[in-house]
Every structure is written in C-alpha cells, then in structure tokens.
Amino acid sequence: MDLKHRSRIMVEGKERAPARAQFKAVGLTDADIGKPFIGIANTWIETMPCNFHLRALAEPLKQGIRDAGGVPFEFNTVAISDAITMGTEGMRASLVSREVIADSIELACVGYGFDAVVSLVGCDKTLPGAAMAMARLDIPGMILYGGTIAPGIHRGRKILLAEVTEGVGANAAGKISDAELKEMEDAACPGAGACGGQYTANTMAMILEVMGLSPAGFNSIPAVAEGKYAAARATGRIILDALANGRSFSKIVTRRSIENAIVALCSSGGSTNAVLHLLAIAEEAGIPLEIDEFQQISDRSPVYANLLPGGRHSAYDLYEAGGGGLLTRTLIEAGLIDGASPTITGETLKQEADKVKETPGQDVIFPAGKPRKPTGGIVILRGNLAPGGAVVKVAGHEPQLLKGVARVFDTQEAAMAAVLAKKIKPGDIVVIRYEGPHGGPGMREMLDVTAAIVGEGLGESVALVTDGRFSGATRGLMIGHVSPEASRGGPLAAVHEGDPILIDIPRRALTLEVDETEIQARLAAWTPPAAKKIGRVFEKYRALVGSASFGATTRPEHFRGNQ
C-alpha cells in the first residue's frame, strides 16, 4: 500500500517546491518529506486537569511515530471543561465544542493531506468529537485518552469531584460546614486527569476501546500512571501499522461495533451523554441507529461494573483491577458483544481482551453470568411529554414510579436558586425547559442542580425533567434529552406550574396528566421565548442543530426540523 497516498500530492513534483520549502523551514529534511505524514490532533489546554497533560503525552507519541517510519505533525483544537463551566453561561459552549472539534480535525487533515491521524483526548466532548472527525475522514485513525484523575483524600477516605458538587447542596442544607466544603474543594483533584467515576469521559474512553478505535487497556491507564507514556509511544507503532494495512475507520467501525459500544455503555452504568454521542458518531459514519435501540440493547445487557456513580469504585480502581478490557472480556464471555469485531491493532476484540490481566480478588467487574443488575442502566422514556424520546440512567435505588407536581423553570439558574432556597419539596418534579440543543443553545448539563437536590437529601423524592443534559456524575431520577425540545414547540413548553406528571420507569413512560385537548390548546397559544443574545458561533449552531434524539448533529443535510 502507498503509505503517502494522501500526502504525496502536497509535496511531489517541481510545482510543489514552495510547499517543500515551507516544510523545511519547520525542520523537515528531504528524507522526512518522503515519509507518511501523521497528524496528531491534540486537545491540550491549560484550563483544566483533564487535558492539561496532553502536551507532554504528545512527545512519546511523536517519538513512536518517528520510530515506526512516519513524520508526526501536532496540531491543536479546542476543549471546554464541563466541570468548570457547569451552572454558568460557559456550559453552552460544551456541546457546541464537539462539533468544532470534529470540524477542526477534519479541516487540518484535509488541508495537509495527512495519511493517518491520532487524537489525544481528555474532557467529555473531545472523545466523540475526535471519533466524528474520523468517521468523516475515513482514514486510518485512532484515539488515545489522557486518562482518569487519581482520587483525592479527604479525612482519610477517597473523594472525587462529584462529591464536592453534591457538597454544595449539603452545605446549603446545613449538613456540612463552610470549612468542610473548603476541605473537600482542596482535596478532590490532586493532579492531571479527567473526572474519576464512570462519568462521560471515562464512559466514552471505554466505548472507544470496545468500538476498536483504541487498543484494549490503553484508555484505562490513569493520567498520572507511568505506563501512559509507554502506551503513547506504542500508539505510534500501531498507527503506522494500521496505515500500512489500510485499517480505516469504516473497516473498524461497523453496525456491530456500535452495538458492542451500546452494550458496554449499559453494562458499565455509563453516562447518558453517550447516547447523544453514539447517535452522532453513527450518523457521521452513515450507520443507521435509532434512540429506541438503546432501550432494546439495555434490556438485554446486565450491569457488570461496580463503578461510580451507581456503584462503589472509581475509574482508577478499574485500572488497578485490570482495566476496561476486563469488562470487554467479561461481556464477550457472557455472549453480549461480538469478540470477532476488528480493532485498530489488527487483532480482534477478543484477542485484545484475552491479554488483560485481572487482579485476583477484585470486585470492580463482576464475573460473567453473575452481574450486579439484570438489565442495563440506560432507559429511554416516551409519552405525551416526550414523544421523540427522553433518557434517564437508573442505578436501581431510584423510585420506579413517581407522580408529582410540576415546578416549572425556564432556566437552570432559576431552578438552582429555588433548590438552594429550599423551595423544592418531596413530591416535586422540577421541570427545566428551553435548555435543549436549539433552545439553550447548547444543551447545558444540569449537574449543579441535580447534585444540589441530592445533597439536600431529596434524591429519592424529587425528580427532574429537562430538554437539557446531565453530567455522567448525575444520580437520582433525572430525565434529560426530552424531545421535541420546548423551544421548538415540544410538549415541555405546555407544562404549567402544579401540573401532575407521572414517571413510570417499568412502562418506559413520561406523562403529563393533563387532558390532551388542553395540552394542544396551550401549545396553540404558545409563542417562542425571545431569542437570547448570543455570539455568532452559537447563532450558527442554533440554526443548524437537530434533535437530541438524533444526536444533536449540525450537518445541514441531517437537519430534523422540529422533531
């Protein structure tokens, strides 16, 4: 195979002398110019621990590429911290950044004719953004996750960032002092790495391994572990081998690998955000996927992982137990995923998983045939309040049936103020609307609100329903992605303060218990709220974004109107 099948056009022939001169100005020799060009899409940024260390991780990766006969070219794209922007206007940028990341990686790879690409990723949207770009490019590509953060230590026990977020609610309720909240803040994040439970980043990192875009075990290595740099160097060899053997995205990511990924999501108790991201990746790849298929797969996917927030252990504990490949092997042994699926290494998923070394006595991943829970953690709800679907994650201790009265808020800030002022009572169903992909715009996460509800001790008696999103750290009966969204005339716009709402998890139903004639009359009289004053990038996003039930992608040919 011609290893310079894309980059050759950039540098060969007399007419390309000016281009070669430019490459020589940045240190390339004639010999280098004759080698394959490998892009390194780095999502490094100084603003957060998730991606802070990726510049250093790029160095062994570059060396691995050089050792294998390629020439590395590192370039950057954006990254927005969900944890830092949570509860602010900045959170509107998070989901928008997924599209910008995909666009910028695609642009750089097309612009320079890279023969293959490796993406270094960390915080939540960088992982799906990189995968979406690879689907568009369909060249040999792989993704290396920067790794989880190590737990902090607070008063002799391990602590993660999510506990600080819930601590805000506990502090507001008078359960912990200002001094203890400050202690938690100081202890929770001891260094580099992404949030440490089976939250969105770690969920997507595991999914990318199961999909075959990352070698088994590489993504499980924590950010601060010595083995991360060895994995980065090995990645250089793997990507050159993938290039030599023509292992492009479409040769690896198939309908079956997407199904494998959904099983891993459900069986690990992973983030609801992965529903949104897998729908988007599948759409970019031209693989048919409907939101209801997540329910069908979840129903036959037992939970095998004992991971936070639904379980006891952190992602660092998973690494010490044997890594994400241990869950992959368990799911293969249980007959839940296809071990014959290909991977970027050239081996099958089973061949990779068979190399995993399990730590004796570990209790993070349960044995095949002996799951923690008989069905998966992802539930898709429908009903007159969510005819296009809604998503909730259940750990097993949430109420399965809850009828309550609507407490309606048109922004999450208003809802948060009500929670902190102790105006939310048991039996209330908090409705937050106009926070969807179009209405937000940007579909903000609601972790501050949900964590405050849980922190005040209302996690089992209060539910939340929104057209926005939730963090992977969210727990409790929190229903998001309600579609159609309120800003496009969805039924959520018709809810009035005090309306009865029924949440029925066994029947997969979300119902506004108001006469249908009355609902239609309200919608007929409804007028869209005044458009928010936002920047140009948000205006473009709002004009192009489709429904959350289809992945909230922005490709014009996939625009879904008011669905």
Disulfide bonds with the S-S distance in Angstrom:
none
